[in-house]
Amino acid sequence: MGADLQARWHRSIAEIPQPAWQALVAPHDLPHFSWDWLYCLEISGTVAPRHGWQSCHLGLWRHKELIAVAPLYLKAHSYGEFVFDQAFAQVAGQLGLEYYPKLLGMSPLTPALGYRFFMAPGEDQRSMTRLMFKLVDDLCRRNGILSANFLYAAADWAVLAEQAGCATWLQLRSEWRRTGEHHFTDYLARFNANQRRNIKRERRAVAQAGISLTPMAGEEIPPGMLQQMHGFYSAHCARWGPWGSKYLTEDFFRLAEQRLRRHLALFSAHEGDPLAPVAMSLCLRNDHQLWGRYWGSDVEVSGLHFETCYYTPIAWALEQGIEQFDPGAGGSHKQRRGFRAEPFSCLHRWLDPTLDQLLRSWLPPANRRLVAQINVLNNRLPLQSPS
C-alpha cells in the first residue's frame, strides 16, 4: 500500500462522514447502501453486537479523502442473511474449526443485489479491489477469523472479486422486469389465459371483500404510517414464532420516517380510509427499481398478500416508469406472478486451506444444479407461448 494511503477499520458508520460515504455510494443509486440506511440500522439497535452484528467497515483514505469503502460486519451467526451457509459451518466443525465469528459484506437484513467495494471515480478498480481483499485477509488472520463472505454481489464487481481469488456460490432470486408495458393490463397480457383468469380472480376477491389499495411514496407518506407498518411487521413475524425473522426494531421505523422516507414506498390496503389500513407492505425504491421487503395484515382475505405485495406494487411501478422489481427472498409463488428466477453471486474466502479446498471442490456441481433449477422454474412460467 502506498505511503499516501491509509486503511482504517470503523466500528460504526458514524465514524465516517456522511458526505464522504455518499460520494462513493450515490453513483450506484442503491438506497440500502446509503449512509442514512445503514446509520438507522445501527442507531436503532437493529444492527448491534448484542444481535450478532458488529460493524467493521473498511475505509481507504488518501490523506483526508475517503477513496474506497467496504461495508462489513463481524457476524456471530448466519441469521438475517437469507443465504444459508449452515452446511459450511457444519463442515468447519467437523474439521475442529470455529466458524463464527465470520466477516460479512452485505446490507444487513436486506437480500438485495449491489454489494461491492465502493470507490471514487478514477481509481483503478482491479488493483484497488485486490488491495482491499489483502487488507480483509490480514484482518482475518490477525483475529483468527475463518472466512470472509460477500453476499448479493453486483455482477461487474463479482468478476473482479473472482479475479482476486474469491470463490463464487450461486444463489437464486426473483425479478420482474418491464418489457415495454405501461399499464397493468399490459402486464396481464404476458400470461397464458389460465393464469390471467387466476390473477383477475385473486384481485376480484380482494375488491369483493371491500378492500382497496393506496400507494404512498416519499413525502406522500403521512406521519405515523411507518409506526403502523411496524405493527403489521411485528404481528406478521410473531405468527411464525421462532422462525419469524423479526429483526427491525420499533426505533428503526421511527427513524425511517425521519431520515429514509425518500427511499420508501408503502402500499396501504384499507376498507375506506388509507390512513386506517387493514394490511400494508413496505418497499424500498429509487427512480428505476423497487425492492419488496415487509408486509402484514389484520385480516384473512384470499389474495390480499398477492395484491398488497405484488399486483399493486407492479401497477404502481408501471405508472412511475420503474423498470425492475425485486420482490424479496423466498417464495416459489413468485414465479406464478411473472417473476423470473435469476442467479446471483455470493463471494467467499476461507482462510483455512483444508476448508477452502473442500468447499471450492463442492461449489462447481452445486452451482450447476442451481442453474438447472432456475431453467426448470423459468420453463414453468405461465406465460404466453411465443407466436
JOUR-V279865 format. One line per field, one symbol per residue. phi: phi as a letter, one per 30 degrees, with the letter a starting at -180 (. if undefined). A space follows every 10 residues. Layout:
phi: ???
//
This chain:
phi: .dddcbcbcc dadddceedd dddddeedhc edcdeddddd ddddidcaed cibceadccc cchccdcabb dbbdccacdi cibccddddd dedddicddc dccbcadeib dbdkdaddbd ejddeddddd ddddddeddd ddciddbbbb chdddddedd dddcjdcccd bcbcacbdbj dbbddddddd ddeddedddd dddddddddi cccbdbbhdd ddejdddddd ddeddddddc hdcdhdcddd dddddeddcc edccbcbccb clcddbdcaa bbbcabdbbb bdbbaabcbc beidddddcb ddedededdd idcbbcdjdi jdddddcjdd dbdbcccbbc dceddedddd dddedddddd ddddddeddc edceded
//
